[in-house]
């Protein structure tokens, strides 16, 4: 382990994210994801680690690494896939075992549509849900929707009575048995569409009904059944949570006005908040952070007042202190809103309120904890129904702040990833660097070229070309 890696390991947070391993030439050789960056990346460099040969070869090649934090494990999976597709690190290709994450597939064009598990998402007109990192979660969700809505499980494209002789799904799995004409095509398709809506997060009440069922089982002393329902409930929350915001209905001026009145009542405000602002923090490689502030006027997003901020005074992933910095910078110059929302829990809320107090600003301020969509008021926690218009105003603005921060975050991330050892060579600017990388394909390709070839491609003197070759050769 190099001293550089040892210092890098100290900065790793206990958060989900992606990591990029680089060799001595600055080339990205491996990209991975982690539910906990500190545990995952540190495991590569433990003396007691017994890695397979290919992993050991990769670890021995690593000279430096970078990392980026994301909101959750699902986002880390998607970010990892996008980065691997773009940069094609050689060790990702060497260590690939063709294993992909599970998704649910349903083809609406079938006479009797059903759900199947798959590992490849294709552009074939079917509906896909996922992929998801946990295979048991996908299978539990499939089992639930089949039983809840009577969706057939059999593999036959058009099952008939002859095939039913070998099937007992209508007895033990609550199948609606369309092959026996117990349900017509229209009624079956309505059930199928309801099941799809559920997987898209449009029927959260179905999940909450499981909690009541679990409570009844527990009260009756059937703890084994209660535990099974709990596991199903957790799995369904995991598979549908990514779709809640994506599929919520849009607000109109009239519905926004009603939602603001409901929000004012829920928070105990004297008047509906005409201006609401939300702050979100997003970390870049654990060493830089960015923030976004988005504004809603009369309940509707107003992009004229959206702002990005580069965090200046905070090192590492410290959301509360970063939140406080943004509050100080913004509201020392801008008029405060009628309601301020910070993305996060009690620590982010307290840091925000402390910063406002230093500015002698007294406005209603709440936190919005993403995991359970709880409104944090310190010390109180307000839990509104998932379909509450008041909650929708806040979650819509929070997700808009998250989207806006991620967009800026991604721009900076792409810029950081493009940086290479060539950036330190005097006489090689961005244009010349791109010429070299496009021609020789990679840093490794440049290292195999001659001084004359480098000079000709980049349009530089032999002296500068020699310095390039020295740097890329390590």
C-alpha positions as CSV (number, residue, x, y, z in Angstrom):
1,X,0.0,0.0,0.0
2,X,1.4,3.4,-1.0
3,X,1.3,6.4,1.3
4,X,-1.0,8.1,-1.1
5,X,-3.5,5.2,-0.8
6,X,-3.2,5.2,2.9
7,X,-4.1,8.8,3.1
8,X,-7.0,8.4,0.6
9,X,-8.5,5.6,2.8
10,X,-8.8,8.0,5.7
11,X,-11.2,10.2,3.7
12,X,-13.6,7.4,2.8
13,X,-17.2,7.9,4.2
14,X,-19.6,5.3,5.4
15,X,-21.9,6.0,2.5
16,X,-23.0,4.3,-0.7
17,X,-21.1,5.4,-3.9
18,X,-18.7,4.4,-6.6
19,X,-14.9,4.2,-6.7
20,X,-12.4,4.5,-9.6
21,X,-9.0,2.8,-9.4
22,X,-6.2,4.4,-11.4
23,X,-2.7,3.1,-12.2
24,X,0.6,5.0,-12.1
25,X,-0.2,6.6,-15.5
26,X,-3.5,8.0,-14.3
27,X,-5.5,5.6,-16.4
28,X,-8.8,4.3,-14.9
29,X,-8.3,0.5,-14.6
30,X,-11.3,-0.5,-12.5
31,X,-14.7,1.0,-11.4
32,X,-16.8,-0.5,-8.6
33,X,-19.8,0.4,-6.5
34,X,-20.3,0.0,-2.7
35,X,-23.1,0.2,-0.2
36,X,-20.5,1.4,2.2
37,X,-17.4,3.0,0.6
38,X,-15.2,2.8,3.6
39,X,-15.7,-0.9,4.2
40,X,-15.6,-1.9,0.5
41,X,-12.5,0.0,-0.7
42,X,-10.6,-0.7,2.5
43,X,-11.1,-4.4,2.0
44,X,-9.0,-4.4,-1.1
45,X,-5.9,-3.2,0.8
46,X,-6.0,-5.3,4.0
47,X,-2.9,-7.4,4.6
48,X,-5.1,-10.4,5.5
49,X,-7.2,-10.2,2.3
50,X,-7.1,-13.4,0.3
51,X,-8.1,-12.1,-3.2
52,X,-8.6,-14.2,-6.3
53,X,-5.6,-13.9,-8.7
54,X,-7.4,-11.3,-11.0
55,X,-8.4,-9.1,-8.1
56,X,-4.9,-9.4,-6.6
57,X,-3.4,-8.3,-9.9
58,X,-5.7,-5.3,-10.0
59,X,-4.9,-4.3,-6.5
60,X,-1.2,-4.5,-7.2
61,X,-1.6,-2.2,-10.1
62,X,-3.5,0.5,-8.2
63,X,-1.5,3.7,-7.6
64,X,-4.4,6.0,-6.6
65,X,-8.2,5.9,-6.4
66,X,-11.1,8.4,-6.3
67,X,-14.7,8.0,-5.1
68,X,-18.0,9.6,-5.4
69,X,-21.0,9.4,-3.0
70,X,-24.6,8.9,-4.1
71,X,-27.9,8.9,-2.3
72,X,-28.6,5.1,-2.2
73,X,-27.4,1.7,-3.4
74,X,-29.7,1.8,-6.4
75,X,-28.1,5.0,-7.7
76,X,-24.6,3.6,-7.1
77,X,-25.6,0.6,-9.3
78,X,-26.7,2.9,-12.2
79,X,-23.7,5.2,-11.8
80,X,-21.3,2.3,-11.9
81,X,-22.9,0.9,-15.1
82,X,-22.8,4.2,-16.8
83,X,-19.1,4.8,-15.9
84,X,-18.0,1.3,-17.0
85,X,-19.9,1.7,-20.3
86,X,-18.1,5.0,-20.9
87,X,-14.5,4.3,-19.8
88,X,-14.3,0.5,-20.3
89,X,-11.7,-0.2,-17.6
90,X,-9.6,-3.2,-18.5
91,X,-10.0,-5.0,-15.1
92,X,-13.8,-4.6,-15.3
93,X,-13.6,-6.6,-18.6
94,X,-11.2,-9.2,-17.2
95,X,-13.2,-9.8,-14.0
96,X,-16.6,-9.7,-15.6
97,X,-18.5,-13.0,-15.1
98,X,-21.6,-12.0,-17.1
99,X,-23.7,-11.8,-13.9
100,X,-26.2,-9.0,-14.1
101,X,-28.8,-7.8,-11.6
102,X,-32.3,-9.0,-11.7
103,X,-35.2,-7.1,-13.1
104,X,-38.9,-7.9,-13.6
105,X,-40.2,-8.0,-17.1
106,X,-43.9,-8.0,-18.3
107,X,-45.0,-8.1,-22.0
108,X,-48.3,-6.3,-22.4
109,X,-48.7,-7.7,-25.9
110,X,-49.3,-11.2,-24.5
111,X,-52.9,-12.4,-24.3
112,X,-52.4,-13.3,-20.7
113,X,-49.4,-11.1,-19.5
114,X,-47.2,-12.4,-16.7
115,X,-44.1,-11.3,-14.8
116,X,-40.7,-13.0,-15.3
117,X,-37.3,-12.4,-13.8
118,X,-34.6,-11.4,-16.3
119,X,-31.0,-10.1,-16.2
120,X,-31.0,-8.1,-19.5
121,X,-33.2,-5.1,-20.1
122,X,-34.0,-4.8,-23.8
123,X,-35.8,-2.2,-26.0
124,X,-38.5,-4.7,-27.0
125,X,-41.7,-2.9,-26.0
126,X,-42.1,-4.8,-22.7
127,X,-42.3,-3.2,-19.3
128,X,-39.3,-3.5,-17.1
129,X,-39.0,-2.9,-13.3
130,X,-35.4,-2.6,-12.2
131,X,-32.7,-3.9,-12.2
132,X,-32.2,-4.1,-8.5
133,X,-29.1,-5.1,-6.5
134,X,-31.0,-7.7,-4.4
135,X,-32.3,-10.8,-6.2
136,X,-34.5,-11.9,-3.2
137,X,-36.2,-8.5,-3.2
138,X,-37.2,-8.9,-6.9
139,X,-38.5,-12.5,-6.3
140,X,-40.5,-11.4,-3.3
141,X,-42.1,-8.6,-5.2
142,X,-42.9,-11.0,-8.1
143,X,-44.5,-13.5,-5.7
144,X,-46.5,-10.7,-4.0
145,X,-48.0,-9.2,-7.2
146,X,-48.9,-12.7,-8.6
147,X,-50.8,-13.6,-5.4
148,X,-52.3,-10.2,-4.8
149,X,-53.7,-9.7,-8.3
150,X,-54.0,-13.3,-9.5
151,X,-51.4,-13.0,-12.2
152,X,-50.5,-16.3,-13.8
153,X,-47.1,-17.8,-13.3
154,X,-47.0,-20.6,-15.9
155,X,-44.7,-20.3,-18.8
156,X,-47.1,-21.3,-21.6
157,X,-47.9,-18.4,-23.9
158,X,-51.6,-19.3,-24.1
159,X,-52.4,-21.9,-21.4
160,X,-55.4,-24.1,-21.9
161,X,-57.3,-26.7,-19.9
162,X,-54.9,-29.5,-20.9
163,X,-51.9,-27.7,-19.5
164,X,-53.9,-26.8,-16.3
165,X,-54.0,-30.5,-15.4
166,X,-50.4,-30.2,-14.3
167,X,-50.9,-26.9,-12.5
168,X,-52.3,-26.1,-9.1
169,X,-51.5,-22.4,-9.0
170,X,-55.2,-21.4,-8.8
171,X,-55.3,-23.4,-5.5
172,X,-52.0,-22.6,-3.8
173,X,-51.0,-19.3,-5.4
174,X,-54.4,-17.5,-5.9
175,X,-54.0,-17.5,-9.7
176,X,-57.1,-16.1,-11.5
177,X,-56.9,-19.1,-13.9
178,X,-57.7,-17.4,-17.2
179,X,-56.9,-20.7,-18.9
180,X,-60.1,-22.1,-17.3
181,X,-62.2,-19.1,-18.4
182,X,-62.6,-18.1,-14.8
183,X,-61.8,-14.5,-15.8
184,X,-62.1,-12.8,-19.2
185,X,-59.3,-11.0,-21.0
186,X,-60.5,-7.5,-20.1
187,X,-60.7,-8.3,-16.4
188,X,-57.4,-10.1,-16.3
189,X,-55.7,-7.1,-18.1
190,X,-57.2,-4.7,-15.6
191,X,-55.5,-6.8,-12.8
192,X,-52.3,-6.8,-14.7
193,X,-52.3,-3.0,-15.1
194,X,-53.0,-2.6,-11.4
195,X,-50.0,-4.8,-10.6
196,X,-47.8,-2.7,-12.9
197,X,-49.0,0.5,-11.3
198,X,-48.1,-1.0,-7.9
199,X,-44.6,-1.8,-9.1
200,X,-44.3,1.7,-10.4
201,X,-45.1,3.1,-6.9
202,X,-48.5,4.4,-7.8
203,X,-50.3,2.3,-5.1
204,X,-48.4,2.9,-1.9
205,X,-51.6,2.1,0.1
206,X,-51.1,-1.6,-0.8
207,X,-47.8,-1.7,1.0
208,X,-49.2,0.1,4.1
209,X,-52.0,-2.5,4.2
210,X,-49.3,-5.1,4.8
211,X,-48.4,-3.3,8.0
212,X,-51.9,-3.8,9.3
213,X,-51.8,-7.4,8.4
214,X,-48.5,-7.8,10.2
215,X,-49.9,-6.2,13.3
216,X,-52.9,-8.5,13.3
217,X,-50.6,-11.6,12.9
218,X,-48.4,-10.4,15.7
219,X,-51.3,-9.7,18.0
220,X,-52.6,-13.2,17.3
221,X,-49.3,-14.7,18.3
222,X,-48.4,-15.8,14.8
223,X,-44.9,-14.3,14.9
224,X,-43.6,-16.5,12.1
225,X,-46.2,-15.1,9.7
226,X,-45.6,-11.6,11.0
227,X,-41.9,-11.9,10.3
228,X,-42.7,-13.2,6.8
229,X,-45.0,-10.2,6.1
230,X,-42.4,-7.8,7.5
231,X,-39.8,-9.2,5.0
232,X,-42.2,-8.8,2.2
233,X,-43.1,-5.3,3.3
234,X,-39.4,-4.3,3.3
235,X,-38.8,-5.9,-0.1
236,X,-41.8,-4.0,-1.6
237,X,-40.7,-0.7,-0.1
238,X,-37.2,-1.3,-1.7
239,X,-38.5,-2.1,-5.2
240,X,-41.1,0.7,-5.4
241,X,-39.4,3.6,-3.6
242,X,-37.4,4.6,-6.7
243,X,-40.7,5.3,-8.6
244,X,-42.7,7.4,-6.0
245,X,-41.5,10.7,-7.3
246,X,-41.3,9.8,-11.0
247,X,-45.0,8.8,-11.2
248,X,-46.6,11.4,-9.0
249,X,-49.2,13.6,-10.7
250,X,-48.1,17.1,-11.8
251,X,-49.4,20.2,-9.8
252,X,-51.6,22.8,-11.3
253,X,-52.1,26.3,-10.0
254,X,-55.4,25.3,-8.3
255,X,-54.1,22.0,-6.8
256,X,-50.9,23.8,-5.7
257,X,-52.9,26.4,-3.8
258,X,-54.9,23.7,-2.0
259,X,-51.7,21.8,-1.2
260,X,-50.1,24.9,0.3
261,X,-53.1,25.4,2.5
262,X,-52.8,21.8,3.7
263,X,-49.1,22.3,4.2
264,X,-49.6,25.4,6.3
265,X,-52.1,23.6,8.5
266,X,-49.9,20.5,8.9
267,X,-46.9,22.7,9.9
268,X,-48.9,25.1,12.0
269,X,-48.1,28.2,9.8
270,X,-50.2,31.3,10.0
271,X,-50.3,31.6,6.2
272,X,-49.6,29.3,3.2
273,X,-46.0,29.8,2.2
274,X,-45.9,31.7,-1.0
275,X,-42.1,31.1,-1.5
276,X,-40.5,27.8,-0.5
277,X,-36.8,27.0,-1.0
278,X,-35.0,23.7,-0.6
279,X,-31.2,23.1,-0.2
280,X,-29.6,19.8,-1.2
281,X,-25.9,18.8,-0.8
282,X,-24.1,16.5,-3.2
283,X,-20.5,15.2,-2.7
284,X,-17.9,14.9,-5.4
285,X,-15.2,12.2,-4.8
286,X,-15.4,12.9,-1.1
287,X,-13.1,16.0,-1.4
288,X,-15.4,18.5,-2.9
289,X,-19.1,19.2,-2.4
290,X,-21.7,21.1,-4.3
291,X,-25.1,22.4,-3.3
292,X,-28.3,23.4,-5.0
293,X,-31.0,25.8,-3.9
294,X,-34.3,25.5,-5.8
295,X,-37.4,27.7,-5.4
296,X,-41.1,27.2,-5.6
297,X,-43.5,30.1,-5.9
298,X,-47.1,29.5,-5.1
299,X,-46.2,25.8,-4.9
300,X,-44.8,25.6,-8.4
301,X,-41.0,25.3,-9.2
302,X,-39.6,28.6,-10.5
303,X,-36.3,27.9,-12.3
304,X,-35.3,31.6,-12.5
305,X,-34.2,31.4,-8.9
306,X,-32.3,28.1,-9.0
307,X,-28.7,28.4,-7.9
308,X,-25.6,26.1,-7.7
309,X,-22.9,26.5,-5.0
310,X,-19.4,25.1,-4.7
311,X,-18.7,24.4,-1.0
312,X,-15.6,26.4,0.0
313,X,-15.1,25.9,3.7
314,X,-15.8,22.2,4.3
315,X,-13.5,19.3,3.6
316,X,-14.9,15.9,3.0
317,X,-18.6,14.7,3.2
318,X,-20.0,16.9,5.9
319,X,-23.6,17.7,4.9
320,X,-24.6,19.7,8.0
321,X,-21.6,22.1,7.8
322,X,-22.0,22.4,4.1
323,X,-25.7,23.2,4.6
324,X,-24.8,25.9,7.1
325,X,-22.3,27.5,4.6
326,X,-24.9,27.7,1.9
327,X,-27.4,29.3,4.2
328,X,-24.9,31.9,5.3
329,X,-23.8,32.7,1.7
330,X,-27.3,32.8,0.2
331,X,-29.4,34.6,2.9
332,X,-26.7,37.2,3.7
333,X,-27.5,38.5,0.2
334,X,-30.9,37.2,-0.8
335,X,-34.3,37.6,0.8
336,X,-35.3,34.5,2.8
337,X,-38.3,32.4,1.8
338,X,-41.5,31.9,3.7
339,X,-40.4,28.3,4.4
340,X,-37.0,26.7,4.1
341,X,-36.6,22.9,3.6
342,X,-33.2,21.2,4.0
343,X,-32.7,17.7,2.5
344,X,-31.8,15.6,5.5
345,X,-32.6,14.8,9.1
346,X,-32.1,16.4,12.5
347,X,-28.4,17.3,12.1
348,X,-28.9,19.1,8.8
349,X,-31.9,20.9,10.3
350,X,-30.0,22.1,13.4
351,X,-27.1,23.3,11.3
352,X,-29.5,25.2,9.1
353,X,-31.3,26.9,12.0
354,X,-28.0,27.8,13.7
355,X,-26.8,29.6,10.5
356,X,-30.1,31.4,10.2
357,X,-29.8,32.5,13.8
358,X,-26.4,34.0,13.1
359,X,-28.0,36.0,10.3
360,X,-30.8,37.1,12.7
361,X,-33.4,35.5,10.4
362,X,-36.4,33.8,11.9
363,X,-38.3,31.8,9.3
364,X,-40.0,28.3,9.5
365,X,-37.5,25.7,8.7
366,X,-37.9,21.9,8.4
367,X,-35.9,18.9,7.3
368,X,-37.1,16.2,4.9
369,X,-35.7,12.8,5.7
370,X,-35.7,10.8,2.5
371,X,-35.8,7.2,3.8
372,X,-39.3,7.5,5.3
373,X,-40.3,10.9,3.9
374,X,-40.6,12.3,7.4
375,X,-40.9,16.0,8.0
376,X,-38.3,16.8,10.7
377,X,-39.3,19.7,12.9
378,X,-37.0,19.2,16.0
379,X,-37.9,17.6,18.3
380,X,-41.1,16.6,16.5
381,X,-41.4,14.3,13.5
382,X,-44.4,14.8,11.2
383,X,-45.5,11.8,9.1
384,X,-48.0,12.7,6.5
385,X,-49.8,10.1,4.3
386,X,-47.8,9.3,1.1
387,X,-50.6,10.6,-1.1
388,X,-50.9,13.9,0.9
389,X,-50.8,17.0,-1.3
390,X,-48.9,18.8,1.4
391,X,-46.2,16.2,1.4
392,X,-46.1,16.2,-2.4
393,X,-45.2,19.9,-2.5
394,X,-42.2,19.2,-0.3
395,X,-41.0,16.0,-1.9
396,X,-41.4,17.4,-5.4
397,X,-39.2,20.4,-4.5
398,X,-36.7,18.2,-2.6
399,X,-36.4,15.9,-5.6
400,X,-36.0,18.9,-7.9
401,X,-33.2,20.1,-5.7
402,X,-31.6,16.7,-5.8
403,X,-31.9,16.6,-9.6
404,X,-30.4,20.0,-9.9
405,X,-27.5,19.2,-7.6
406,X,-26.8,15.9,-9.4
407,X,-26.7,17.6,-12.8
408,X,-24.0,20.0,-11.6
409,X,-22.3,17.3,-9.6
410,X,-22.2,15.1,-12.8
411,X,-20.6,18.0,-14.8
412,X,-17.9,18.4,-12.3
413,X,-17.5,14.6,-12.0
414,X,-17.0,14.2,-15.7
415,X,-14.4,17.0,-15.7
416,X,-12.5,15.4,-12.8
417,X,-12.5,12.0,-14.5
418,X,-11.1,13.5,-17.7
419,X,-8.2,14.9,-15.8
420,X,-5.0,12.9,-16.2
421,X,-1.3,13.0,-15.7
422,X,-1.0,15.1,-18.8
423,X,-2.5,18.1,-16.9
424,X,0.8,18.6,-15.2
425,X,2.8,19.0,-18.4
426,X,3.7,22.5,-19.2
427,X,2.7,23.3,-22.8
428,X,-0.1,20.7,-22.9
429,X,-3.5,22.3,-22.6
430,X,-6.9,20.8,-22.9
431,X,-7.0,20.8,-26.7
432,X,-3.6,19.1,-27.0
433,X,-4.5,16.6,-24.4
434,X,-7.6,15.7,-26.2
435,X,-5.7,15.3,-29.5
436,X,-3.3,12.9,-27.9
437,X,-6.0,10.8,-26.2
438,X,-8.1,10.6,-29.3
439,X,-5.1,9.6,-31.5
440,X,-3.4,7.1,-29.1
441,X,-6.7,6.1,-27.3
442,X,-5.3,6.0,-23.8
443,X,-2.4,7.0,-21.6
444,X,-1.0,3.5,-22.1
445,X,-1.1,4.2,-25.9
446,X,0.8,7.4,-25.5
447,X,3.5,5.7,-23.4
448,X,4.2,3.4,-26.4
449,X,4.6,6.2,-28.9
450,X,7.9,7.9,-29.9
451,X,8.8,11.5,-29.1
452,X,8.4,12.3,-32.8
453,X,4.9,10.8,-33.0
454,X,3.8,12.7,-29.9
455,X,5.2,16.0,-31.2
456,X,3.5,15.5,-34.6
457,X,0.1,14.7,-33.1
458,X,0.0,17.4,-30.5
459,X,1.8,20.0,-32.5
460,X,4.5,20.6,-29.8
461,X,8.2,20.8,-29.7
462,X,10.4,17.6,-29.1
463,X,11.2,19.0,-25.7
464,X,7.5,19.1,-24.6
465,X,6.9,15.7,-26.3
466,X,9.8,14.2,-24.4
467,X,8.3,15.6,-21.1
468,X,4.9,14.0,-22.0
469,X,6.6,10.6,-22.7
470,X,8.5,10.9,-19.4
471,X,5.3,11.6,-17.4
472,X,3.1,8.9,-19.0
473,X,5.9,6.3,-18.6
474,X,5.9,6.9,-14.8
